[in-house]
Amino acid sequence: MIRNESEYQQAVARLEQERKRLQEHMRHWKEQGFTPAQVEKLREPIEAFHLQLAEEVESYERLKRGQFEEFENLRGLGQVLIGLRIARGMTQRELARRVGVDETVVSRDERNEYHGMTVERAKRVLEALEVRLVTRVEVEPLQARSTS
């Protein structure tokens, strides 16, 4: 997950480098006489990496626009908190200042996607981001216990 503008710029540059590298490889493979099927097999892993990086770039761009994925039972809340900071255009340093912790704490929390954070910590981060999180509870019927 891309967490800041610097990582985003590096990823965009890397995408362009990978695109050029793939074109160069394909040209080289064709010159060496590889069959189209062989070129395809060689191309797949490079292209898979390229697609994954492109998805991360697109995800960061969506977060910057304030577009978030839904999450269920708090799974993914950490990614949402990181995304909210990004959408707010706030640095980790600024968030740390607002929460009242050292910047290294925010950096570590984001690296771990806030895994294991307390409800109180989540509340403080949301308040620092000036965000209101609204939830909806859906109660599903209990499974009937089988009696044997």
N, C-alpha and C positions, 0 to 999 in steps of 0.2 A: 504494500500500500504506500503510495506517495503521500508524504505528510507535510511537505512545505514547498515553497516556490523554487527553492534551489534544487531539490530532488526532481521537481517537475521539469525544470529547464534541462537538467542532466538527462532525464528520460527522453525528452523531445529530441535532444541532440543525438542520443544513442539510437533512437528510432531511425533517424536519417542515416547515421553511420551503418546501421544494420541493413537498411534498404540498399545502400550503395554496395555493401559487401556481398549481399545476395546476388545483385546484378552481376558483379564482377565474377563471383564463383560460377554462376550459370554460364556466362560467356566463356570462361576458362574450361568448364566441363564440356561444352559443345565443341570447342576447339580441339579438345583431346579425343573427341569421337565417342563420347558416352551416348548411349541410346536415350531417347526421351524417357523411358521407364527408369533408367538408372539416374538420370538427372532429377526426376521426380523424387526418388528415394533419398537422394542427397539433399534436396531442397527442403523436404518436410520438416526436419528438426530445426533448421534455421528459421523457417517461416513460423513454426510453432512458438519459438521464443519471441519473434517479432510481434505476433498476434497477442501474446500475453502482455508484452510491454505496451502495446497500443491500447489494450483494454484498461491497463492501469492509468495511462494518460487520460483516456476518455472518462474514467471514473473520477479522477481528480478534477477535470474540467466540469463535470456535473456537480461535484461538491462545491466548487467555487461559485456555481450558479444557484446553489441552495437546493439542489434536487437530491433527495435522500430516498434510500430504499426502506421499505417497511421492515420491522424486525418483530420477532415473536418471543414472548417469555424472557425478555431482556437479552436474548442472544443477539449479538450485533450492536448492543448499546455502546460499547467502546468505540466501534468504528463510526457510529453516529456522532459521538462526542468529538472525535477527531475531525470528522467532516464538518461539524458545526463551527469549530474553530477556523477551519479553512474557509468556509463560506463567509464568516465574519471578517476575513482578512486579518486575523489576529495571529501573531507569532506565539510560539511556545513561551517565550520570555514574558510577553504581555499577559498571557493566561496565568502563568505562574504568579505574576505580581498581583493580579486580581484575586486569585484564590488564596494568596498568602503563603505560598510555598516556594522553594528554590526551583529554578528552571530545570535542574537535573531531575527533579521529581516528575515534572510534566513530561520530560523527554522519556524517562523510563516508563511512565504510565502509558504513553502513546505507543512506545515500542512493544509493550505487552498488551496493547489494545484494552487497557484498563482492566485486565483480568483480575478478579478478586477484589475489586474496589468495593468500598462500603456504600450503602445508600446515602449516607451523609456526604461522602466525597462526591458522588454523582450529583447530589443536590447543589453542592458548592460550585462545581464546575458549570452546571447549567445556569446558576445565578450569575456567575462571572461572565458567561457568554451572553447573558441577558436573553435567555431562551426559555420558553415555557414548553414542557413536554407533556402532551396529553395522551392518555392511554384509554383503551376500551377493553373491558373484560367480557369475555365470551365464556359462559359456563356450558360445558358439554355434559350430557347425561353420563352418570357412572355406568361402567360396564356391568351387566348383570352377572353376579357370581354364579358359576356353575356348581351345582351340587351333585356329587356322584355317590 
